[in-house]
Amino acid sequence: MHKTRRIMRDNPQYKKIEIEFLFMDYDDIGLITGKGLVTRVYGKDGWVEM
């Protein structure tokens, strides 16, 4: 999540960011694992694929 915060801080033109995370689902809890993959960002020109 820290990487995502840096992307948003360093690129104020982005209003939204789409990220794919691995998700581990157990009987009583679900966990997000890994660093995540930024798939696209939303700015003044709309969605842009990464």
C-alpha positions, 0 to 999 in steps of 0.5 A, spaced: 500 500 500 505 504 501 507 504 493 500 506 492 500 512 496 507 514 493 504 513 486 498 518 488 503 523 492 508 523 486 502 524 480 497 529 483 493 529 476 491 522 478 484 522 481 483 514 482 488 508 481 486 501 480 490 495 483 489 488 483 491 484 489 492 477 491 487 475 496 487 469 500 480 467 503 480 463 510 474 460 513 474 466 518 478 471 515 481 474 508 488 477 507 490 481 501 497 478 499 503 481 495 505 488 493 499 489 488 499 490 480 497 497 478 493 496 472 490 503 470 490 510 473 484 515 472 486 522 470 483 528 466 483 524 460 480 518 463 482 511 464 489 510 462 492 502 462 499 501 465 
